Structure formats: C-alpha cells, structure tokens
C-alpha cells in the first residue's frame, strides 16, 4: 500500500455529509488519447490544453467540445453511441499476503494493494463500421469521460484541472447473436486504476446535452 511516511501529526478530518453523491447510471463514454486534453477551470481563457480562442473554455460549455470532436490530431475526442445496458464498474479485489499460516508472524494477513476496477457495458445493434471503429481503440492509450443519465460529464479533478479518467485494456467483445426476441450485442470492457474515484468531479453542461451531443 502506498501509505505516506512519516505520518501526519494527526488524522485527517473527514467532512460531514451534507449532500451525498451518486454517479447514477453511466449511459455513455467519451474517449480521448491520454494526456492531450486538460481543462483549466481557474483560467479558462488561456489555461489547459484546449485550443486557444474558445471563451469560456470550460468543460461545461459546448464550444471547446465542438472543436475537440472535429479535431484531426491527438486532441480529438470520440463520442460512441449510448450503451444498451448492463453498465457496471466493479471494484478490484484486495490483494493480501499471509493469513492463518506460518508465512507471517502470528499468522496475520497483510493488505498489500488492490487490483484495478473493471468497467463493463453492453452495446446493442452496432453497425459493422461502429464495431470496427470501437475495436480499433484497443490499440490506444486512453482517458474516458463518463456520462450519466442526467447528462453530467464525470471526470478527474486535480487542482485546477479537469480531465478524463485513465483507462487501460479497452476491449470490445465479438457480437453476441441470440436470434429471435433479442438484440445482437457487444460488450465493451476496460480497467480503471486503483483510487480512480478519489478525485472525481461532475461537470453539468450549461448549453448542450452530453447524451446526444
């Protein structure tokens, strides 16, 4: 575990709950190459890595996303269709060493870390072109913005900067065909690093709908 050493003078106070937060149902993801898009919410006119000249240059406003959607370089954001369902983010397992045996003193179990979380969702009735385009993402190093049913854009906050969550092992499974009474489907999965949710933040669009943008 990446515990700080030496420890602080006291325990860190934990805020009282005044407004519980939920991600809701994730209905869509937006993807961008890792490290190429960063929004500076403290200095939206000139900060971050969004193309200059867009004011206000904020993730809650459509102007910057419009440029990124149309980009033909590393800053391009791709916006796949809505999921069909079965959307989950499953936390990784706790990794341990020892326990009830002679490998540790007193048979103690030590927590040594956690494995990554796994995102999984189902696409329904993808076209051949969409299937190929999504499978090509397997070769990319990506960040993902999560879009919930309210149209909020959920990403990672670091200081003044807002960006997508780092993701790895993006994979679109082959088509599942069950015939009459069901849709053809493909399941997309990727991994999210441990502590991915530690600095999450929701951005609520002010002049567009992220579910249909």
N, C-alpha and C positions, 0 to 999 in steps of 0.2 A: 504494500500500500504506500502511496506517495504522501506520507504524513510529514508535516513540517517539523524541523528540528533546528534549534531548540523550540520548545513550545512557547506560546504567548504567556503573558503574565497572568491571564485569566481566561476562562471560557468565553467564547464569542456569544454575545447576547442573541437570542432568536426572536425575531419580530412577532408581535401578536397578530393573530389572523383577523384582518379587517375586511378582506374581500377574497374569498377562496378562488383559485384559478383552475380552470379546466381547459385542456386542449380542444375538447369536443371531438367530433368525427372528422378525421382528415379525409377530404374528398378529392384532393388534387395535390400534385407536387410540381414545383418549378425547379429546373436544374441549370447549373452554370459550372464552368470549369473552376476548379478550386483556386482561390487566391486572386481572381481577376475582378471581382465586384465587391465593393465595400462602401457602405453609405455612411457619411459623416453627418449625424443628426445635429451636432453642435455647430457645424459650419457648412450648411447645405449648399451655399453658393460656390464654394471652391474646394471643399474637403472631399475625402474619399476618392474612389476611382471611377465614379460615374462620369460620362462625357461632360465636358465643361459647357456652360451656357444654358443649362437647364435650371431655372429658378422658379419655385423652390425645388431643390434637388433632393427629394426625400422619398423613402420607400412607400409612404402613404399616398403619394401623388403619382398620377399615371405618366407624366411626361418622361421621367427617367426610364421607366419600364418600356415605354414605347420605343425608345432608342435602342435599348438592350435587346428587345425582341427582334428588331430589324437588323441588328449588328451582323457583320460578316467576319468578325475577329474573335479573340479569346473572351471578350466580354459578352458574347451572345447568351441570352437566357432562353432556354427552350421550355415550352409550356404544354406538356402532354395533356390528353383529354381527362375528363373526370373518371375516377375509378368506378367499377361496378359494385364493389362492396368488399366485405371481409378484410377491412383495414385494421391492422393491429401493429403496435410497437411492443415487442416482448423484451423485457429486461434480461440481460445476461445473467448467467449463474455466478454465484460467489465461488471463487477459487480458494481452496484450503489445502493445508499441509498438516499431516499428522491427525491424531484423534483416536483415543481408546486403544492405543497400541504402544509399542516400545520405541517408536521413531521420534518421540518428543518427551521432554520431562513431564512427569505426571500424566502422560497420555493426553496432553492438551491439543486442541485444534487451533491452528493459527490461520487467520484470513490473510491471504497473500495478494488478492486482487479480485477483479471481476472480469468476466468476458463481455464482449460488445453486445449491445442491444440489436435486435433484428426487426426491421420494418418489412411488412408484407401486405400486399393488397392485390385485388383482382381487377383486371381489365376485361370488359365484355365486348365481343364483336369487333375486335380490331381489324382494320383492313390489312392487306399484305404489306402495303407501304408503311403503315404505322408499326407493324411488327418488326420490319427490317430496321426502321429508324430507332426504335427503342432498344433493339438488340445491339446496335452499334454503340450505344452508351456503355456497354460492358468494357470497352477499351479506354474509357475516360476516367480521370481523377476529378471527382465532382463534389459540389455542395448542393444541398437541397433546401428549398423553402417549402414549408408545409402550409397548405391552405385548408382551413376548416370550413364547416358548413355555414358559418357566419361570414365567410369571405375574408377572415383575418389572415394576414401573412405572418407566419411564425418562423422566427429565425433566432440567431445567436447575437447577444449583446456583449460587446467587450469595450468598456469605457464609452466613448462617444460613437463607436462604430457598430453598425448592424450588418450582418451577413447571413448567408445560409449555413446550415449545419454541415459539417464534414461528413461524407458518407463514403463507404468502400464496398467493393464486391456487388455493384449493381448488376442484376441479372433478371432477364425476362424469360420465364419458362416457356416451353413449347405449348402449342394450342391444345386445350382440353376439349374434346368433342364428345358430348353425351347424347346427341341426337334429338329426337322429338321431345318437346316440353322443357328444353333448357337452352341457354345461350352458350355458344362457344366462348371460351375464356382463356386468358393467360395470366399467370401470377408473377408479379414483379417483387423482388426482394432486394434489400441491401442492408448493410450493417452500419450502425452508428456507434461511435467510440464511447467508452465509459465516461460518465459525467456529462454526456451530451446535453442534458436538460438543466445543468447547473445555472446557465446564464441565458435561458430562453426569454424571448420577448415577443409580444404580439404587436403588429402594426396594422391598424384598421384603415383601409383605403378611404379617402375622402371624396374622390371623384371618379371611381371606377369599381367594378365588381371583379374581384380576383378569380371567381369561379367561372367567369365567362370571358375574361379579358383575352 
